């Protein structure tokens, strides 16, 4: 047994399996040519945020577009930062947004697939097996440096104007012998296991990024940590082993990881693995005082996915919007396929922005208004009351007091060829519908400036005597028109436009006065339908109230 083999047994005596065991246990996938195996690997150190949701969507549609597999893996090696409920929130959040999972954690408590376990804290012996292999080959070693010693190295490098890091002559234990290591272990000294990098910063590596194209970088020469002092692997090492054994073909992740690619490619090659295709996604950006910056969990409420639920955005709306961020071709596809599932869109990673798209709240609202406009009244009321039950209990009580009435409110100008697009999110529904509910109705009646007060009063005084809730829509408007000539208004719009000097206004102006009197607003859905829902007594009382204000 040579020195390296002795070192491996010293450091990891309990590991008795060879890598070949895991290569057999986790075989190559039997998938069609071109099928991509992709994943997200969230850490339960926080709740689901927009970046993770976006990354999951990009991975999901990549798998869908190629007939591949999308799986989840929980990277929970950072136990100090883990928060309770983090896994539940992330996985449940993905499911709530329609991101179905083929394999891995398909629910917060259920794993599915033959490459289990899909949680890194349960895979310790697998990582240690591959670390032991590297130690036997002289490619890894124990490092006993204290935090103070590492800081002293960094200070020396800064003083000498040398690139900081644990590399070359600054890697203190790089050439430690078996006897030296054993003596320190016998003393009870804690240690980590580091890679003995064969790289040189003077060498260059080239890789073809699936989104950004060809990238050239210095080769890794740092002796990075593989196993921490508690035997838990670092992200760098664990992801290399997991992505190989889970047979990941494409690693799609944020472009903050580009700087780590030299380390990762080196690890894959030293372990004898074929590296996956790396695809680095630019972050979603935000304008801040005219400058672009990455959307921030600390500064931007919309960075947290909970924000969209609290505001009342439909999950479908958020996903539809993120699809426009993911691909510049999606909007054209949507116009050609107005009712098609986004999952049918043929997604191409190469069409993604290399610099990062801006988060556009106005565009999100436009997308969401379009989606809500296609819902029927039953669906709107079901989703609205479900939202209000959680986020606005008072409004929920108002809505559910008479569900048939509420359905009639939200049925106006719906289920028609060109439905109105007034609501983007459910927290707008109270303001939208306020004039239907007396507890929210607080009119500030502002009539058109071109109509004199005495004419407004004259019209409302005459109309309140002829109003009937039994009229059809045509009959209803006919009554308004019948009052035009006696009051000096044109019953016909074309006639008014042709000879404005002869009239005080048109029938349209009188219907606007009635709209303001009844609803307190100038812009509403169909007024006849509103008055049908409100009923005769309520409408008459509001007209009389309006008269009393003039």
Secondary structure, DSSP 8 states (H G I E B T S, - for coil): --HHHHHHHHH-TT----HHHHHHHS------TT--EEEE---TTS--BHHHHHHHHHHHHHHHHHT-EEEE-B----TTT--TTHHHHHHHHHHHTT---SEEESSSS-EESTT---BGGG-HHHHHHHHHHHHHTTSEEEE---HHHHHHHHHHHHHTT---SSBGGG-TTTT--HHHHHHHHHTT---EEEE-----TTSEEEEEETTTEEEEEE---B--EEE-TTS-B-HHHHHHHHHHHTT-SEEEEEGGGGGGHHHHHHHHHHTT----EEEEE---EEEETTEEEE--TTT-GGGBTHHHHHHT--HHHHHHHHHHHH-TTHHHHHHH-TTS-GGGS---GGGS-SS--B--HHHHHHHHHHHHHTS-HHHHHHHHHHHHHHH-HHHHHHHHHTHHHHHHHHHTT-SSTT-----SSGGGHHHHHGGGSTTT--------TTS-HHHHHHHHHHHHHH--TT--HHHHHHHHHHTHHHHT-BSSHHHHHH-GGG-S-BHHHHHHHHHHHHHS-SS-S-HHHHHHHH-HHHHHHHHHHHHHH-
